Amino acid sequence: MLPSTLINTYSQYKQDTNSVATWLASTAKANGYSSDLLSSTSSGNGNKAGGGGRLKGKARANAKKAKAPPKTNNGGGGPNYIIKITDFIALAEFVAGKSPEVPVSFRSTIDRVIAARSAFGAQLSRHGHVDEEKDKNHQYFVGVLEKVRDVLRPFVRSRHEDDAAADEITNRFSGLAIYEPSEEFLNAPDVERPAKAEKDNATYEAETDSSFEEAIFALTALINDLNRVRAHVRWIWSNFRDGYFDLAAAAITTNTVIDLVRNMVTDVMPLLAPHGGIGRMLQQFHLMQCLIKGWKKEDVYKEPTPDNFNDNVNYETYDIMEGTFLVPYRMVEAFLVVVQPGQIPLYKDGMFGHYDPKVNRSKLTGQQKFEQDRALLMPYFAELVTVIRGVADWPVKDEFLRGIEDVIKTKEITFGVVFAAQTFLDITYELGEGIDHPFQTLAKQTTVISNDIKAHFQFHASLKISNWPAQNDQWLKQLQQQVDWIGKDPPRQVQARMYQKFGMLPPDTECHRVFRMSPVMSGLVLYNFRQRYHEVGLTVADAWGSIQYCQHLYNALRKEKLVKGDWADMNVVYTILGKESFFIGGEAPATVADYFKKFCLQMGTSAAAMTGKRRKNTPLASNAGPRGLKSVAPVLSMFKARYVENTGQVDLTPEHVDQIIDMSLFEEEPGQEGLFAQIEDPAKRKEKQEQKPRRKKAVEGGKMTTEQLIKPLMMALHAETLEFAFPYLHFHRWCWRLLRAVKETADGLLRQLYTPNYLERENQLPWVVGWIFMAASGLEGGGVSDRRPLQLAAEALNAMMDTGAGSFLIDKVMGDELGIPVAFEEADE
């Protein structure tokens, strides 16, 4: 099931239908209608609309005696009733006999259901897609609803309001038979539905219609929703292609969408089973679309040839078929036939042709487009099965890999894997000749991570600290080892061993095909490594105190106007992590007394502990320890369990959805069309939020469609990229070098002030900042401030920045090596 916050067209329709049944049954009961007269208290599949009816006489009495106790599923102990369509009119007539006040919401809700089914049925009939019996069932259902509406029309609370509401929603479902979305429906405020009678703790549902007409209606609604989602996914990757979106953010958003789609289809799939299942119904849907576009029924599917008995598609209809998901379904179906149990398929390059990204796809014939699809999907299926069966420690499973894994286990094709395959094709065609760029991004950034960890161990070969346990080093080594292992292309190694087993030479194909072919897989593996690198970087910085206390020193030197330029790298870190990570209370100190006080609070100690009055052997730091840096990437952090700990899908709670929406306030950069940046200024954010239409929050019961979540999720994830990708481990070493330089520059003076024992070991270097601040505060000098150590520290910092080291990370590492340019504009204080 979809998260409670998200909705789709068919679920809206079902909610409307159930609301009609609920109001009729509950209102009738409240006015004296016996619950024994309700048709059913079981929750089975229901009957076909138009069939059945109520038992009479002795048969009815016997059925009442044998009736089982009502089921309950609403958590409140009340019964669960399945209301037959055949009972709708009887309930409406009973209610009408009590002269009730019918709410406008009931009328508008039943109007929506009638409008949806009438418009859709008319499309089918007009294009000859339903036979007389199916059309009879459809007309019966619509007729029942129209009769109910007519019976209760005189009792609607306000005829004027009712007519206005009816006019507003008449065409809300009009897009169901075509691909254009009904924007009025999608963007409408939360729909008001009629409430059941007070103190009624029962649950009511309309019976499930198992007819073909219901199934094709549900499938059409679903595919329309999915094609809107596809358009949003292509928007993501077109922006990635143009350099606006981060790879990991684009991949997480895309895979989350596929995950949500897998849940979207759960209401529809049971309806398809009685009519041949997914494959058969997709054929019927394709036929329906072709008829609507003017094709003749006999021309849509052709007679299969002896050479290709299973292929009866007329590829001149390919452009229509591309929107029906029939192509990826048939590809998965064909692959399932050939994949052998327990075997790793060895795909011979070119077996199903070659995909050429330079070809203008719009100029290809339908047959040629299909062959491109096949040349992409078939080898990638083989790569996925290689990972599934041959690579035990693969770091991330995206929804495509999970889907194929389920298919080869169960031999059943799900709509989730079909959508994943279609998305794979969509992204490939959207990126075109840039399809290799995601892999190059992954390779470049993981190389930086591996090299940085190696440099860390070299830097700390003889530099240790007591509060850094050995398992933390093992944690770092495991990350580096896995990065290097992925770099050796494990799937290719598995395939090479298989070729050798059969006495064959491995083909000379390109390496890392999984990543080269799948931008989503590249982005998710990048997220996995980046998240762990991010976490370990902050942990190292916290353990050594390097970044925080260099910021304290930098802040003091700037306030005292002793710094010649800007330490750009520190400015970026300070901006993205926020004042709260560095200063207790979230405010930077501005006086010499506050420099020392804030430093001590951040260190987790007291000013008295650093003075000459402290007892011998009393530790400088308290048991509570220093305050740590605070990661401020809440949306990216939501996905740690899914893509690092491999716990399965992310359940988006209403709180998650609200957080995503609130984090995604963006504006277009001046003079840079198409480039959006997050609004950071609090006053501007508040103004922007006030300008937006009031959105009912998810925690308040607000709803949105899946496609409406995509843009804010993408924007929120992208906004957090800088914080997540910044090389804190590398910055720790630069800060430590600065502390060394400060100590060397000021050491002679500090020895005079505090004796040679002011620092006993190098791992105490952050305390040099405290001694400098204490001298400036006058705490040890009888109230006389000594600013000489501050001036000497400024010399060390200015010398470092003169070498260009102050912007080394954002210029060289972030810009040149990681390909994440950083433009930093400092605001006036």
C-alpha positions, 0 to 999 in steps of 0.5 A, a space after each residue: 500500500 502507498 503511504 497514507 499521505 499519498 494518493 492516486 486516481 483509482 484510490 480516490 475513485 474507490 474512496 468516493 465509491 466507499 464513501 457513497 456506500 458508507 453514507 447510505 448504510 450508516 444514515 439508513 441504520 441511524 434512521 432505523 434500518 436493521 443491520 441484518 438487512 445489509 447484504 454482507 458482513 464478510 470481506 471477500 471479493 464481492 460479486 460482479 456489479 449487476 448480479 445477485 440480489 437479496 434473499 427472500 422468505 425462508 432462504 433469507 431467514 436461514 441465511 440470517 441464522 447461519 450468518 457468522 459474527 461480523 468481522 472487524 477491521 477498524 480497530 474500534 471493535 465495530 463490524 465491517 460491512 460489504 455493501 452490494 451495489 444492488 442494495 444502494 437503491 434500497 438504502 437510498 429509498 429508505 433514507 429518502 422516506 425519513 426526509 433527511 438532510 443530504 449534505 452537498 458532499 454526498 452529492 458531489 462525491 456521487 457525481 464524481 463517481 458517475 462522471 468518471 464511469 460514464 465518461 470512461 464507458 462512453 469512450 469504450 463504447 464509442 471505439 468498439 472496445 466493449 461487447 454488449 454484455 460488458 456494456 450492460 454491466 457498465 450501464 447497470 452500475 452507472 444507472 444504480 448511482 444515477 437512481 440513488 442521486 435522483 432519489 435523494 436530490 430533493 433532500 440536498 442541503 443546498 440546491 444552489 451549492 450542490 449544482 455549483 459543486 457538480 459543475 466543478 467536478 463533472 469533468 474531473 476524471 475526463 482524462 482517464 481514457 487518454 494520457 493528458 492528466 486532469 490537472 483540476 483533479 490533481 491540484 484540487 484541495 482535499 476532497 470533502 466526502 460525506 461522514 457517516 452517522 455519529 457514534 457509528 463504529 462500523 466500517 462500510 465498503 462497496 463490494 468489489 466489482 470483478 468485471 472486465 470493465 472495472 479492471 480496464 478502468 482501474 488499469 487506465 487510471 493507474 497507467 495515466 498516473 504512471 505516465 505522469 510519474 514517468 514525465 517527472 522522472 525524465 525531468 529529473 534526468 534532463 536536469 542532471 544531464 544539464 548539470 543542475 542536479 546531483 547524481 545521488 539525489 537524482 537516483 534516490 528520488 527515482 528509486 523512491 518513485 519506483 518504490 512508491 509505484 510498486 505500492 500504488 499498483 496493489 489495489 489494481 492487480 487483483 482486478 486484473 487476475 480474473 482477466 488474464 493478468 498483467 500481460 493480457 490486460 496490458 494487451 487490451 489496454 494497448 488495443 484500446 489506445 490504438 482504437 482511440 487513435 483511429 486504428 482498426 482492431 484487426 491491424 493492431 495485432 498481426 499473425 505471428 510468423 513461424 520464425 517468431 511465433 510469440 511476436 504478434 505486435 504491429 510495430 507501427 503502433 510502437 509510439 502508442 505502445 510506448 505509453 502502455 508498458 507493454 514493451 518492458 512487460 514483454 521484455 521481462 517475459 522473454 527473459 524469464 523464459 530463457 534464464 535458467 535456475 541457478 545459472 548466471 547468463 552469459 550475454 553475447 555482446 550484440 546478440 540482440 543488436 547494439 544500442 547507439 546513443 548517437 542515433 536520433 530516436 525520433 527518426 527511427 521506425 517503430 521496429 527500430 525503436 523496439 530493437 533499441 529497447 531490446 538491445 538495452 534491456 536484455 544485456 542489463 537483465 543478464 548483468 542484474 542476474 549476475 549480481 543476484 546470483 554471483 555477487 554476495 556483498 553487493 552494497 545496494 539493491 535498487 528496485 529494478 534489481 529487487 524486482 528481477 530477483 523476485 521475478 526469477 524466484 516466483 516466475 511472476 511478473 509484477 508491475 513494479 519490475 515492469 515500471 522499473 524497466 520502463 524507467 531504465 529505458 526512459 533515463 537512458 534515452 533522456 541522457 543520450 550520449 551522456 549515459 556514461 556520465 553517471 558512471 564517471 561521476 561515481 568513479 571519480 568521487 569514489 576514487 577521492 574517498 579511497 585516496 582520502 582514507 589512505 591519506 588519513 591513515 598515513 597522517 595518523 600513522 603515529 598520531 593517536 588519541 585515547 577516545 578513538 577505539 580500534 574498531 573505528 579504524 576498522 570501520 574506515 578500512 572497511 569503507 576503503 576496502 569496499 570502495 576498492 572492491 567495487 572498483 575491481 568490477 565484481 560482476 565482470 570477475 564472476 562472468 570471467 570465471 564462468 567463461 573460463 569454466 566453459 573453456 572460453 575466453 571472456 569477451 572484450 566488453 567494457 568494464 562496469 556495465 552495471 554502472 555504465 548502463 544504470 545511472 540509478 545504480 551508480 547514484 545509489 552506490 555513490 550515496 552509500 559510500 558518500 554517506 559513510 564517508 560523511 559520517 566518518 569524517 564528522 566522527 574523526 573531526 569530533 574525536 580530535 576537535 580539529 574543525 570546531 576549535 579552528 573555527 573558534 580561533 578563526 572567529 576570534 581572529 576575524 572579530 579582532 580584525 587580524 585576518 587578511 582574507 577569508 578562509 573559504 573552506 571554513 566559511 563553507 563548513 560553518 555555513 552548511 553545519 550551522 552556528 549550533 555545531 560550533 557555539 553553545 546557544 548558536 551565537 558566535 562570541 564577539 569579545 575576548 571574554 566570550 571567546 574563552 567562555 564559549 570555547 570552554 563550554 564547547 570543550 565540555 570543561 570550565 574556565 577554572 579547570 584551565 587556570 593555574 588553580 586547578 588541582 594536580 592531575 585534574 583532567 582538562 575535559 569533563 566527563 561529559 566531553 565536548 559538543 559534537 558537530 551536528 549533521 543537518 541533512 535530514 532528508 538525505 539521512 532518511 535513506 541511510 537505513 534503505 541504502 546503507 543498512 539495506 533494511 528495505 523500502 523507506 516508509 514515508 511517514 506524514 512527518 517525512 512528507 512535511 519535512 520534504 515539502 518544508 525543505 524544498 523552497 527554491 528560487 531561480 538564480 538571477 540571470 541563470 535560467 533553469 538554475 535553482 538554489 534553495 532559499 537560505 535567508 529566514 526572512 525570505 523563506 518566511 515570505 515565500 512560504 506565506 506567498 504559497 497557497 496554504 497546504 494542509 500538512 500531511 500530519 493534519 491529514 493532507 494528501 498529495 499524488 506521487 508525482 506531486 512529491 517528486 519535485 520537492 523531494 528532488 529539490 530537498 535532496 539536492 539542497 543537502 548535497 554540499 553538506 553530504 559530499 564535503 570532505 570533512 576527513 580531508 578538512 580535519 587534516 588541514 585544520 590539524 596542520 593549522 593547529 600545528 602551525 599556530 603552536 609552533 608560531 606561539 610556542 615560545 610565548 605560551 611557554 613563558 605564560 604557562 610553563 613548558 607543560 601547557 601541552 604535553 602531547 600533540 593530540 592535545 593541540 586543540 587546547 592551544 586555542 584555549 590557552 590563547 583565549 585565556 591570555 587574551 581574556 586576562 583570566 591568568 594575568 590579573 585581569 590584564 589582557 595579553 593579545 600577543 598569542 592572538 596576533 601570533 596565531 593570526 600570523 600562522 593563519 595568514 601564512 596558510 591562506 597566502 599559500 592558497 590552502 584556505 580554499 583548497 577543498 572547495 576549489 581543488 577537491 570539490 570543484 576539480 576532483 568531485 565535480 561539485 562547484 561551490 560558489 560562496 557569497 558571504 553575507 554581511 554580519 
